[in-house]
Amino acid sequence: MSSELPVWFNGQLRDHDDCKVHVRSHALHYGSSVFEGIRAYDTQEGTRVFRLKAHLERLLWSASIYRIPVPYTYDELHAACRETVRASGLKSAYLRPIVLRGDCGLGVIPKQMDVVEVAIMVTNWGTHLGEGALENGVDACITSWQRLAPNTMPAGVKAGGNYLSSQLIGFEAKDRGFTEGIALGTDGLLSEGAGENVFIVQEGRLLTPPISASILGGITRNSVIHLAKQLGIEVQEQALSREQLYSADEVFFTGTAVEVTPVRRIDHIKIGSRGPITTRIQEAFFGLFDGRTPDRHGWLEPLED
Ligand SMILES: Cc1ncc(COP(=O)(O)O)c(C=O)c1O
């Protein structure tokens, strides 16, 4: 038995070491996997998975765009995610369901469309952008690598292949000494970070690029838009220029991994430390998990029915 946590693999929980895919897997050669990153939080009522429904819907939608037939229903995947968290014994966790084309021979167009493997991994995942990031913010840069151009590959699909773009953005940022990279779209307007969406605060309003701006339509982004409106903060989804980032009153990232992380400098230009609107959004977001924010939309899903 491996000391690693069990993995749900092709229909059942298995020992971590028994979850292997073939070296000829289509996903390995051609990037044909779709996946999700989901957090489960340790709340006063027990462990709750945050927006599991929305994540699984996006997973199935992503698979459909690449014509990957998922051999499990939404209900089966929903149950399997919760079962995997229960089996891990973790109170708070990061879940990684992945659907991938397996060994269907070489060739970009799969010879057999229905060779598909599904795994759900669970792990511990703390603050993604480093200790203190949530309080102090992080330094980011605009990278020379741009986000996928519209009508090349769908940026809104959470596919393994898209993360080649994220790797280039992330590597460039690290090489230049920044914590994270932000990419513009091929139109020169703000797109998103390597693994997160971007919001700016301007005169008390929240502005964020629209879904059409070559971004992944983040579930955290969507949650923040709802929470901001609940707080009476105006939100606008609109095209944003590079200089609007530099002159913003506040900037923050959203994503499952980064949660709500302030950005304190962009390209060495000071934005400031965590500002008042970012603080309110963080309080509302993390308040969902410690009971200070009511769960009005049923976003917190229990591990048992
Ligand atoms: C490229 C990219 N953008 C945005 C996000 C944020 O999405 P979500 O809030 O659904 O995690 C992620 C994380 O999954 C991502 O990888």
PDBQT file of the ligand as one rigid body, heavy atoms in Angstrom, charges set to zero:
ROOT
HETATM    1  C1  LIG A 401      -6.096  29.863 -16.671  1.00  0.00    +0.000 C 
HETATM    2  C2  LIG A 401      -7.023  29.934 -15.520  1.00  0.00    +0.000 A 
HETATM    3  N1  LIG A 401      -7.827  31.002 -15.387  1.00  0.00    +0.000 NA
HETATM    4  C3  LIG A 401      -8.683  31.120 -14.357  1.00  0.00    +0.000 A 
HETATM    5  C4  LIG A 401      -8.757  30.143 -13.387  1.00  0.00    +0.000 A 
HETATM    6  C5  LIG A 401      -9.737  30.292 -12.255  1.00  0.00    +0.000 C 
HETATM    7  O1  LIG A 401     -10.785  29.376 -12.420  1.00  0.00    +0.000 OA
HETATM    8  P1  LIG A 401     -11.598  28.829 -11.179  1.00  0.00    +0.000 P 
HETATM    9  O2  LIG A 401     -12.007  29.999 -10.379  1.00  0.00    +0.000 OA
HETATM   10  O3  LIG A 401     -12.741  28.107 -11.785  1.00  0.00    +0.000 OA
HETATM   11  O4  LIG A 401     -10.669  27.928 -10.431  1.00  0.00    +0.000 OA
HETATM   12  C6  LIG A 401      -7.928  29.020 -13.469  1.00  0.00    +0.000 A 
HETATM   13  C7  LIG A 401      -7.987  27.965 -12.464  1.00  0.00    +0.000 C 
HETATM   14  O5  LIG A 401      -8.550  26.950 -12.683  1.00  0.00    +0.000 OA
HETATM   15  C8  LIG A 401      -7.053  28.897 -14.564  1.00  0.00    +0.000 A 
HETATM   16  O6  LIG A 401      -6.254  27.852 -14.684  1.00  0.00    +0.000 OA
ENDROOT
TORSDOF 0
